[in-house]
Amino acid sequence: MVGRVLIGQMNQLNYEELEDLELLAKISEKDRQALAELYDRYGRRVFALAVRMLNDPVGSEEVTQDVFMSVWRRGASYTSKKGKFTTWLFSIAHNRTIDELRKRKRDRSRENTDIDDHLNIQSSDISPADAAVAQSEYLQIRAAMEKLPVEQKHVVDLSYFKGLTQTEIAMKTGQPLGTVKTRMRLALKKLRTALSAEIGAQA
């Protein structure tokens, strides 16, 4: 499994007892042991998200390392306005994995003329998806997806986990683009409702 990164010398502080935000504060001070502890807590889940989308364990290890290096560099930029810490972390992981999917598409010279309709923060169609990601961790999203109608679950899976654009989904499934867009919007609306309810129950 993925190795720990940036492990510094141990000191007397028990990092395992620190809250996530306390670790993040120490990371902003360039405390490498704090990063190592955070990696131990969430590295496997970040890796699971990446490998589910990339279907490539080696590439997913690299993505996971990149995600935590991003936390190392950007830890001081986190504020509570960005949501829970895990919200922020998994948003970084999702965006980094999507970047890798796009890079691989370019490298394979695959036709991708309508990338803006993919789930990303620049697209009007995607903001609901990022909102869903921003409200829950990976496993919660997967659990909520299981309650969707089969057709809606399929388009979300192809987009969010396979990195396909909505145009590519329409081509792959043989469905009109308008139908794909409608299914996506309905699915994401249900996901946001389900995830919001679960977060409220945990509060």
Secondary structure as GFF3:
##gff-version 3
##sequence-region A 1 203
A	DSSP	three_ten_helix	15	17	.	.	.	ID=ss1
A	DSSP	alpha_helix	20	28	.	.	.	ID=ss2
A	DSSP	alpha_helix	32	54	.	.	.	ID=ss3
A	DSSP	alpha_helix	57	74	.	.	.	ID=ss4
A	DSSP	three_ten_helix	75	77	.	.	.	ID=ss5
A	DSSP	three_ten_helix	80	82	.	.	.	ID=ss6
A	DSSP	alpha_helix	85	107	.	.	.	ID=ss7
A	DSSP	three_ten_helix	115	117	.	.	.	ID=ss8
A	DSSP	alpha_helix	127	134	.	.	.	ID=ss9
A	DSSP	alpha_helix	138	145	.	.	.	ID=ss10
A	DSSP	alpha_helix	150	156	.	.	.	ID=ss11
A	DSSP	pi_helix	157	161	.	.	.	ID=ss12
A	DSSP	alpha_helix	166	173	.	.	.	ID=ss13
A	DSSP	alpha_helix	177	202	.	.	.	ID=ss14
###
